[in-house]
Amino acid sequence: MTAKWYVYFLIDPRDNQIFYIGKGTGNRMFKHVANVKAGKEPNPIKREIIQELWDEDKEPKYQINAYFWDEKAAYAHESKLIREYEPMANGARREQDKSFLRLFCRYATTRSPEIGRELLNTFPDRLMPTEHHRRLRNAVAEVLT
């Protein structure tokens, strides 16, 4: 019998960098690409990276990191790996995570100003964890305007 839950990586084959870490059951790790194809992927960074890969006739690589019998254990492992690797696409759904702003700044300045603007709109000043983070957000906003 196979464990029900797993933690997985989506990897950019161009540089072998993990861009998303998730947990799931069944075919969950393949749903992200299906969501982008269907126009239903809400995460703008994940959507952009997958689209960039398709523009280059590439697909994300998938890798299962670990299996778990218990969802709570899988969630704890996923959270630990996200803190450790800080994948770009995970920050887009964890707005109150302190590492989100760091990921946001890196993405906005290196990848795509359009995605940076979209993230600015989804990450209002009131959700920033500290005054320091609010000042950084405002500085990035100035660069993008």
C-alpha positions as CSV (number, residue, x, y, z in Angstrom):
1,M,0.0,0.0,0.0
2,T,1.3,3.4,-1.0
3,A,1.2,6.5,1.3
4,K,-1.7,8.8,0.4
5,W,0.0,12.2,0.6
6,Y,3.2,13.4,-1.1
7,V,5.3,16.6,-1.3
8,Y,6.5,17.5,-4.7
9,F,8.6,20.0,-6.7
10,L,7.9,21.8,-10.0
11,I,11.3,22.4,-11.5
12,D,12.3,24.8,-14.3
13,P,14.3,22.6,-16.8
14,R,16.2,25.7,-18.0
15,D,18.1,26.1,-14.8
16,N,16.9,23.1,-12.7
17,Q,15.5,25.5,-10.1
18,I,12.5,24.6,-8.0
19,F,9.8,27.2,-8.7
20,Y,7.0,25.6,-6.8
21,I,6.6,23.2,-3.8
22,G,3.3,21.6,-3.1
23,K,1.6,18.7,-1.4
24,G,-1.1,16.5,-2.8
25,T,-2.7,13.2,-3.5
26,G,-3.3,11.4,-6.8
27,N,-2.4,13.5,-9.8
28,R,-2.3,16.9,-8.0
29,M,1.2,17.8,-9.1
30,F,0.0,17.7,-12.7
31,K,-3.0,20.0,-12.2
32,H,-0.9,23.2,-12.3
33,V,-0.1,22.7,-16.0
34,A,-3.7,21.7,-16.7
35,N,-4.9,24.9,-14.9
36,V,-2.7,27.1,-17.0
37,K,-3.9,25.4,-20.2
38,A,-7.5,26.0,-19.1
39,G,-6.8,29.6,-18.1
40,K,-7.7,28.8,-14.5
41,E,-4.3,29.1,-12.7
42,P,-4.7,31.9,-10.1
43,N,-1.0,32.1,-9.2
44,P,0.5,34.7,-11.6
45,I,4.1,33.6,-11.1
46,K,3.4,29.9,-11.7
47,R,1.3,30.8,-14.7
48,E,4.1,33.0,-16.1
49,I,6.9,30.4,-15.6
50,I,4.8,27.6,-17.2
51,Q,3.9,29.9,-20.1
52,E,7.6,30.9,-20.6
53,L,8.5,27.2,-20.7
54,W,5.8,26.5,-23.4
55,D,7.1,29.5,-25.4
56,E,10.4,27.6,-25.5
57,D,8.8,24.2,-26.2
58,K,9.6,22.9,-22.7
59,E,7.6,21.5,-19.9
60,P,8.2,21.8,-16.1
61,K,9.9,18.8,-14.5
62,Y,8.1,17.0,-11.7
63,Q,9.8,15.5,-8.7
64,I,8.2,13.8,-5.6
65,N,10.3,14.7,-2.6
66,A,8.6,12.5,0.1
67,Y,5.5,10.4,0.8
68,F,3.3,10.6,4.0
69,W,0.5,8.7,5.5
70,D,-0.7,11.8,7.4
71,E,-1.8,15.1,5.8
72,K,-0.5,17.2,8.7
73,A,3.0,15.6,8.4
74,A,2.9,16.3,4.6
75,Y,1.9,19.9,5.3
76,A,4.6,20.4,7.9
77,H,7.2,19.0,5.4
78,E,5.9,21.2,2.6
79,S,6.1,24.3,4.8
80,K,9.7,23.5,5.9
81,L,10.8,23.0,2.3
82,I,9.1,26.3,1.2
83,R,11.0,28.2,4.0
84,E,14.2,26.4,3.0
85,Y,14.1,26.8,-0.8
86,E,11.9,29.9,-1.1
87,P,10.5,29.0,-4.5
88,M,9.2,31.9,-6.5
89,A,5.7,30.7,-7.1
90,N,4.9,29.8,-3.5
91,G,5.1,33.4,-2.4
92,A,2.3,34.4,-4.6
93,R,-0.3,32.5,-2.5
94,R,1.2,33.1,0.9
95,E,0.7,36.9,1.1
96,Q,1.3,37.1,4.9
97,D,4.5,35.1,4.8
98,K,7.5,37.3,5.6
99,S,9.6,35.8,2.8
100,F,6.9,36.7,0.2
101,L,8.2,40.3,-0.2
102,R,11.8,39.0,-0.7
103,L,10.5,36.6,-3.4
104,F,8.3,39.4,-4.9
105,C,11.2,41.8,-5.1
106,R,13.4,39.3,-6.8
107,Y,10.8,38.3,-9.3
108,A,9.7,41.8,-10.1
109,T,13.2,43.0,-10.7
110,T,14.5,40.0,-12.7
111,R,11.6,38.3,-14.4
112,S,8.7,40.5,-15.4
113,P,7.5,44.0,-14.5
114,E,4.0,43.0,-15.5
115,I,3.9,40.2,-13.0
116,G,5.4,42.6,-10.4
117,R,2.6,45.0,-11.0
118,E,0.0,42.3,-10.7
119,L,1.5,41.1,-7.4
120,L,1.6,44.7,-6.1
121,N,-2.1,44.8,-6.7
122,T,-2.7,41.6,-4.9
123,F,-0.5,42.5,-2.0
124,P,-1.9,45.6,-0.4
125,D,0.1,47.6,2.1
126,R,-2.1,46.6,5.0
127,L,-0.9,43.0,4.6
128,M,2.7,43.8,5.0
129,P,4.1,42.2,8.2
130,T,6.4,45.1,9.3
131,E,7.2,48.7,8.5
132,H,10.4,47.7,6.9
133,H,8.5,45.4,4.5
134,R,6.1,48.2,3.7
135,R,9.0,50.5,2.8
136,L,10.5,47.8,0.6
137,R,7.1,47.3,-1.1
138,N,6.8,51.0,-1.8
139,A,10.3,51.2,-3.2
140,V,9.5,48.3,-5.6
141,A,6.2,50.1,-6.5
142,E,8.2,53.2,-7.5
143,V,10.6,51.2,-9.7
144,L,7.6,49.6,-11.5
145,T,5.8,52.9,-12.2
